[in-house]
Amino acid sequence: LVLFRSAENAFRKAEEVKKQNNPQATKAAFAEAAKKYDEVVAKFPEFERAGRARYGLGLCWVAQEDWEKAAAALDAIPAPERTG
């Protein structure tokens, strides 16, 4: 849970950096968040919030305009967990 919260906090920080209109810092911040989400998914694939971690990972890749990685992360979310 601590690692997941760390990833969530890194994502929120990246969102704040994005508002500063600094593309290089934004990309680095989302890369850091992606790294943390990826660690959650890799270490705890059965974690109750693993789907949310994959979603966050996908959003990080979208923010970095890496469409293939974003699609792969989002496709990895189990169908029953896909809502919206």
Disulfide bonds with the S-S distance in Angstrom:
none
